[in-house]
Amino acid sequence: MGDGMKLVYRSLFKLKLRHSFYMSGKSTQDFMVEPSSATQDKLREYGLIFREAEDGFSIYAEIVPESTPLELLKPIGEDALRFSFLLKSRNSYLSNITALPKYRPGSELFYFNNLRDDQADGRLHLGDSAPGVRVGNGVELVGDTYAYQFSSPVNSASLKIEDIFGNQLHNLTFKYNDSGDTTSEHKIDLQNIDKLVPGCYVISDANDGSGARRFYYDPALFGNSPMGVIEIFSSTHKLTSSGIDWVPNDYRFLVDNELQDIAAYTIQLEARTTTWRYSVIKKYEASGINISNLDDITNFNKALKSDRAVYTSTAEVQLSEHPQKIMLSRNGGTKIRNLPAPYLTTHLQAGASDGSFISDMYVYV
């Protein structure tokens, strides 16, 4: 390196993890984020640097010193950058406090990308672009082989695989000559499909009324199953048949080799809401407390039993790191104690309806 030459790096883009359970709004202990193996290769190829932060990460690029606007020292050219990052849970109680759709850990993952415009409070929210939500349903994780399960045994089928941009990558049709022969599944060797790179895909059967299904293909993830995958695109005009860029204008961190000053990408998780249920149990005779003399609690229904009073919230309550205090009293206002609130480790009971939960807490007086 010659004398006087200096290296200048600037942020290409940043990602922040947020969770409404915490007072700060930041998720600092819940996840570990790392580039996928394919993205690590891409970072080395273009001289980009990944730096993890306590609540996310940043990607840095070397720029032309004193350039205005900022220009990449190593141009990307006409390539469309496609990064993928693995979101791994390191909080074993995360599902207790997080409102998540049902999914099968290890077999499914949550998928996020920067292809939908969802801006709020100066943040560029990422999400699942297919259903158009911040957190979509779990997507099946597959490796070298995909086993398509038919909704009922079939004698023939017409299967096709498309990427998230609608490009058809594979199609096949089969039919048994013997009309009595049927099958409940068909296995597809994904390694033999041209242009199939790690990413999210859609498979469908023209004769099956169950509709299209999504899967995430990456053989390298088996044995290293993340909770989620984040895909970040610089542009998509080379990936779509129409040449249209699906990345919203405000989400584009690079245009014609020039860095764009965009806000941080954000993945926002919401705190779970549960029905809170307190069982106040008479245990200590010396306390002098009569269970039947316990006061009502606002927004809770009270039911008296032989040895306890059960208070059940009239509506689901959002969990919080520092919830509002709830006071237990008797005889028209004499305070006994503040009641505990559900926390990370509070066990969840299944509620009356699918997807609902009860936070049971026991209080001894």
C-alpha positions as CSV (number, residue, x, y, z in Angstrom):
1,M,0.0,0.0,0.0
2,G,1.4,3.4,-1.0
3,D,2.2,6.1,1.5
4,G,-0.7,8.4,2.2
5,M,-3.4,5.9,1.0
6,K,-6.1,5.5,3.5
7,L,-8.9,3.0,3.9
8,V,-12.4,4.4,4.4
9,Y,-15.3,2.3,5.3
10,R,-19.0,3.3,5.5
11,S,-22.1,1.4,6.5
12,L,-23.8,-0.3,3.5
13,F,-26.8,-1.2,5.6
14,K,-27.7,-2.0,9.2
15,L,-30.3,-4.2,10.9
16,K,-31.8,-3.7,14.3
17,L,-33.8,-6.3,16.4
18,R,-36.7,-4.9,18.3
19,H,-39.1,-6.6,20.8
20,S,-42.0,-4.9,22.5
21,F,-41.6,-7.0,25.7
22,Y,-38.6,-5.0,26.7
23,M,-38.8,-1.4,28.1
24,S,-36.0,-0.3,25.9
25,G,-37.7,-1.9,22.9
26,K,-34.4,-3.5,22.0
27,S,-33.8,-7.3,21.7
28,T,-30.2,-7.7,22.9
29,Q,-30.1,-11.1,24.5
30,D,-32.6,-13.1,22.3
31,F,-30.7,-13.8,19.1
32,M,-27.4,-14.4,17.5
33,V,-27.2,-13.3,13.8
34,E,-24.6,-14.7,11.4
35,P,-24.2,-14.6,7.6
36,S,-25.0,-17.9,5.8
37,S,-22.1,-19.7,4.1
38,A,-23.1,-18.4,0.7
39,T,-23.2,-14.8,2.1
40,Q,-19.8,-15.2,3.7
41,D,-18.4,-16.0,0.3
42,K,-20.2,-13.0,-1.1
43,L,-18.8,-10.7,1.6
44,R,-15.2,-11.9,0.8
45,E,-15.8,-11.5,-2.9
46,Y,-16.7,-7.8,-2.6
47,G,-14.5,-6.9,0.4
48,L,-17.5,-6.3,2.7
49,I,-17.3,-6.5,6.5
50,F,-19.9,-8.0,8.8
51,R,-20.0,-6.6,12.3
52,E,-22.5,-7.9,14.9
53,A,-24.0,-5.5,17.4
54,E,-25.8,-6.1,20.6
55,D,-29.1,-5.6,18.9
56,G,-28.4,-6.5,15.3
57,F,-25.5,-6.1,12.8
58,S,-24.0,-3.8,10.2
59,I,-22.4,-4.4,6.8
60,Y,-19.5,-2.1,5.9
61,A,-18.0,-1.4,2.5
62,E,-14.8,0.3,1.5
63,I,-15.5,3.6,-0.4
64,V,-13.6,5.9,-2.6
65,P,-12.0,8.4,-0.2
66,E,-13.6,11.9,-0.2
67,S,-16.2,10.8,-2.8
68,T,-19.4,12.7,-2.9
69,P,-21.8,11.0,-3.1
70,L,-20.1,8.0,-1.5
71,E,-19.0,5.4,-4.1
72,L,-17.9,1.8,-3.6
73,L,-14.2,1.4,-4.1
74,K,-14.9,-2.1,-5.6
75,P,-17.9,-1.7,-7.9
76,I,-20.6,-4.3,-7.8
77,G,-21.4,-3.7,-11.5
78,E,-24.7,-5.2,-12.8
79,D,-24.9,-7.9,-10.2
80,A,-27.9,-8.0,-7.8
81,L,-26.5,-8.6,-4.3
82,R,-28.5,-11.2,-2.4
83,F,-27.5,-11.6,1.2
84,S,-28.9,-14.1,3.7
85,F,-28.4,-14.0,7.4
86,L,-29.3,-16.7,9.9
87,L,-31.4,-15.7,13.0
88,K,-30.6,-18.1,15.8
89,S,-32.4,-18.0,19.1
90,R,-30.2,-18.0,22.2
91,N,-33.1,-17.4,24.7
92,S,-34.7,-20.7,25.6
93,Y,-37.8,-18.8,26.9
94,L,-38.3,-16.6,23.8
95,S,-41.4,-18.4,22.7
96,N,-43.0,-17.7,26.2
97,I,-42.9,-14.0,25.6
98,T,-43.2,-13.6,21.8
99,A,-46.3,-13.6,19.7
100,L,-45.3,-16.0,16.9
101,P,-47.4,-18.1,14.5
102,K,-47.2,-21.8,15.0
103,Y,-44.1,-23.4,13.6
104,R,-42.0,-26.5,14.0
105,P,-38.5,-25.6,15.3
106,G,-35.8,-27.4,13.3
107,S,-38.2,-28.2,10.4
108,E,-39.5,-24.7,9.7
109,L,-38.2,-21.2,9.9
110,F,-39.5,-17.7,9.7
111,Y,-38.6,-15.8,6.5
112,F,-37.9,-12.0,6.3
113,N,-36.8,-9.8,3.4
114,N,-36.6,-6.2,2.3
115,L,-39.1,-6.5,-0.6
116,R,-42.1,-4.8,1.1
117,D,-42.6,-1.1,2.0
118,D,-43.4,-1.0,5.8
119,Q,-42.1,2.2,7.3
120,A,-42.9,3.5,10.7
121,D,-41.2,5.9,13.2
122,G,-38.2,6.2,10.9
123,R,-37.7,2.5,10.7
124,L,-37.6,0.3,7.6
125,H,-39.4,-2.8,8.8
126,L,-38.6,-6.1,7.2
127,G,-41.1,-8.9,6.9
128,D,-42.5,-11.8,4.9
129,S,-43.3,-10.3,1.5
130,A,-45.5,-13.1,0.3
131,P,-48.3,-12.7,2.9
132,G,-47.4,-9.1,3.4
133,V,-46.8,-9.2,7.2
134,R,-43.9,-8.6,9.5
135,V,-43.9,-12.2,10.8
136,G,-45.4,-14.8,8.5
137,N,-46.1,-18.5,9.1
138,G,-43.2,-20.9,9.3
139,V,-41.6,-22.0,6.0
140,E,-40.5,-25.6,5.6
141,L,-36.7,-26.0,5.6
142,V,-35.5,-28.6,3.0
143,G,-32.2,-29.9,1.9
144,D,-31.3,-32.0,-1.2
145,T,-34.7,-33.6,-1.5
146,Y,-38.2,-32.2,-1.3
147,A,-41.0,-34.7,-0.5
148,Y,-44.3,-33.2,-1.8
149,Q,-47.2,-34.5,0.2
150,F,-50.5,-34.7,-1.7
151,S,-53.7,-33.9,0.1
152,S,-55.0,-37.3,-1.0
153,P,-53.5,-40.2,-3.0
154,V,-53.1,-39.4,-6.7
155,N,-52.7,-41.3,-9.9
156,S,-51.1,-38.3,-11.7
157,A,-49.7,-34.8,-10.9
158,S,-48.3,-31.7,-12.5
159,L,-45.8,-30.1,-10.2
160,K,-43.9,-26.9,-10.7
161,I,-41.3,-24.9,-8.6
162,E,-41.0,-21.1,-8.8
163,D,-38.9,-18.6,-7.0
164,I,-40.4,-15.8,-5.1
165,F,-40.4,-13.6,-8.2
166,G,-42.6,-16.0,-10.2
167,N,-39.8,-17.5,-12.3
168,Q,-40.4,-21.2,-13.1
169,L,-37.4,-23.3,-12.3
170,H,-38.7,-26.8,-12.6
171,N,-41.8,-28.6,-13.8
172,L,-42.7,-32.3,-14.1
173,T,-45.7,-34.4,-14.9
174,F,-46.3,-38.0,-14.1
175,K,-49.2,-40.4,-14.6
176,Y,-49.4,-44.1,-13.7
177,N,-50.5,-46.3,-16.6
178,D,-52.5,-48.5,-14.2
179,S,-55.4,-46.4,-13.1
180,G,-55.4,-48.2,-9.8
181,D,-51.9,-47.1,-8.8
182,T,-51.7,-44.1,-6.6
183,T,-49.1,-42.3,-4.4
184,S,-49.3,-39.9,-1.4
185,E,-46.0,-38.2,-2.1
186,H,-43.5,-37.4,-4.8
187,K,-39.8,-36.8,-4.1
188,I,-37.9,-34.3,-6.1
189,D,-34.1,-34.2,-6.2
190,L,-33.4,-30.5,-5.8
191,Q,-29.7,-30.7,-6.5
192,N,-30.5,-31.4,-10.2
193,I,-32.5,-28.3,-10.7
194,D,-30.5,-25.5,-12.5
195,K,-30.4,-22.1,-11.0
196,L,-31.7,-23.3,-7.6
197,V,-29.7,-21.4,-5.1
198,P,-30.3,-21.2,-1.4
199,G,-33.6,-19.2,-0.9
200,C,-37.3,-19.3,-0.6
201,Y,-39.4,-21.1,-3.3
202,V,-43.0,-22.1,-4.1
203,I,-44.2,-25.5,-5.2
204,S,-47.6,-26.3,-6.5
205,D,-49.6,-29.0,-8.2
206,A,-52.0,-28.0,-10.9
207,N,-54.3,-30.8,-10.0
208,D,-54.2,-30.4,-6.2
209,G,-56.7,-28.0,-4.6
210,S,-54.6,-27.5,-1.5
211,G,-52.7,-24.6,-3.1
212,A,-49.1,-23.5,-3.4
213,R,-46.6,-24.3,-0.6
214,R,-43.4,-22.5,0.3
215,F,-40.1,-24.0,1.3
216,Y,-36.7,-22.7,2.0
217,Y,-33.9,-24.5,0.3
218,D,-30.4,-24.6,1.8
219,P,-28.7,-28.0,2.4
220,A,-26.0,-26.2,4.5
221,L,-28.6,-25.4,7.2
222,F,-29.3,-29.0,8.2
223,G,-27.9,-29.6,11.7
224,N,-27.7,-25.8,12.0
225,S,-31.3,-25.0,11.9
226,P,-32.0,-21.3,12.6
227,M,-35.2,-19.8,13.9
228,G,-35.3,-17.4,10.9
229,V,-33.6,-16.4,7.7
230,I,-33.2,-12.8,6.6
231,E,-32.7,-12.0,2.9
232,I,-31.5,-8.6,1.8
233,F,-31.5,-7.6,-1.9
234,S,-29.6,-4.7,-3.4
235,S,-32.1,-4.8,-6.3
236,T,-34.1,-7.4,-8.2
237,H,-34.1,-6.1,-11.7
238,K,-31.8,-9.0,-12.7
239,L,-34.0,-11.5,-10.9
240,T,-37.4,-10.7,-12.3
241,S,-38.6,-11.6,-15.8
242,S,-40.0,-8.1,-16.2
243,G,-36.8,-6.3,-15.0
244,I,-38.7,-4.6,-12.3
245,D,-36.9,-3.8,-9.0
246,W,-39.1,-5.1,-6.1
247,V,-36.9,-3.4,-3.5
248,P,-38.8,-0.2,-2.4
249,N,-37.1,3.1,-3.1
250,D,-36.4,3.9,0.5
251,Y,-35.0,0.4,1.1
252,R,-32.3,0.6,-1.6
253,F,-28.9,0.9,0.0
254,L,-27.0,1.0,-3.3
255,V,-27.9,2.7,-6.6
256,D,-25.4,2.8,-9.5
257,N,-22.5,2.1,-7.2
258,E,-23.4,4.9,-4.9
259,L,-24.3,4.3,-1.3
260,Q,-27.7,5.5,-0.2
261,D,-28.2,7.0,3.3
262,I,-31.1,4.8,4.4
263,A,-32.5,4.1,7.9
264,A,-31.7,0.9,9.6
265,Y,-33.7,-2.2,8.6
266,T,-35.8,-3.4,11.6
267,I,-37.2,-6.8,12.6
268,Q,-40.0,-6.1,15.1
269,L,-41.3,-8.8,17.3
270,E,-44.3,-8.3,19.6
271,A,-44.9,-9.5,23.1
272,R,-47.3,-12.3,23.6
273,T,-50.7,-11.6,25.1
274,T,-52.1,-14.2,27.6
275,T,-55.0,-14.6,30.0
276,W,-53.6,-13.9,33.5
277,R,-54.9,-16.2,36.2
278,Y,-54.0,-15.9,39.9
279,S,-54.8,-18.6,42.4
280,V,-54.6,-17.0,45.8
281,I,-54.3,-19.8,48.3
282,K,-54.8,-19.8,52.0
283,K,-51.6,-21.4,53.4
284,Y,-50.6,-19.5,56.6
285,E,-53.1,-19.6,59.4
286,A,-51.2,-16.9,61.3
287,S,-51.8,-14.4,58.5
288,G,-55.4,-13.9,59.7
289,I,-56.5,-13.5,56.1
290,N,-60.0,-14.8,55.2
291,I,-60.1,-15.8,51.5
292,S,-63.8,-14.8,51.3
293,N,-62.9,-11.2,52.3
294,L,-60.5,-10.6,49.4
295,D,-61.4,-7.6,47.3
296,D,-62.3,-7.7,43.6
297,I,-59.5,-6.6,41.1
298,T,-60.4,-4.3,38.3
299,N,-60.5,-6.1,34.9
300,F,-60.4,-9.6,36.6
301,N,-63.2,-12.0,37.4
302,K,-63.1,-13.5,40.9
303,A,-64.2,-17.1,41.7
304,L,-64.2,-18.3,45.3
305,K,-63.3,-21.9,46.1
306,S,-62.9,-23.8,49.4
307,D,-59.2,-23.0,49.8
308,R,-58.5,-20.2,47.3
309,A,-59.7,-17.3,45.3
310,V,-59.1,-17.4,41.5
311,Y,-58.8,-14.2,39.6
312,T,-58.9,-14.4,35.8
313,S,-58.3,-11.4,33.5
314,T,-61.4,-10.4,31.5
315,A,-59.2,-9.9,28.4
316,E,-55.8,-11.0,27.3
317,V,-53.0,-8.9,28.7
318,Q,-49.7,-8.2,26.9
319,L,-46.6,-9.5,28.7
320,S,-44.0,-6.9,29.6
321,E,-40.6,-6.7,31.2
322,H,-42.0,-4.2,33.7
323,P,-45.8,-4.5,33.8
324,Q,-48.2,-2.4,35.7
325,K,-48.5,-3.5,39.4
326,I,-51.7,-5.3,40.4
327,M,-52.6,-5.0,44.1
328,L,-54.3,-7.7,46.2
329,S,-56.3,-6.3,49.1
330,R,-59.0,-7.3,51.5
331,N,-61.9,-5.7,53.5
332,G,-62.4,-2.9,51.0
333,G,-58.9,-1.7,50.4
334,T,-56.4,-3.0,53.0
335,K,-53.3,-3.9,51.0
336,I,-52.0,-7.4,51.3
337,R,-49.3,-7.4,48.6
338,N,-48.6,-6.6,44.9
339,L,-49.3,-9.6,42.7
340,P,-46.5,-11.1,40.5
341,A,-46.7,-10.7,36.8
342,P,-45.9,-13.4,34.2
343,Y,-42.3,-13.3,33.1
344,L,-39.9,-15.1,30.8
345,T,-40.0,-18.3,32.8
346,T,-43.8,-18.4,33.5
347,H,-45.2,-21.6,32.1
348,L,-48.0,-21.2,29.5
349,Q,-51.1,-23.3,29.6
350,A,-53.2,-23.8,26.5
351,G,-56.2,-21.6,26.4
352,A,-59.8,-22.4,25.3
353,S,-59.2,-21.4,21.7
354,D,-56.5,-22.4,19.3
355,G,-53.4,-20.1,19.8
356,S,-54.6,-18.7,23.1
357,F,-52.7,-19.2,26.3
358,I,-53.1,-18.8,30.1
359,S,-50.4,-17.6,32.4
360,D,-51.0,-19.3,35.7
361,M,-49.6,-17.8,38.9
362,Y,-49.9,-19.1,42.5
363,V,-50.0,-16.7,45.5
364,Y,-49.9,-18.0,49.1
365,V,-51.3,-15.9,51.9
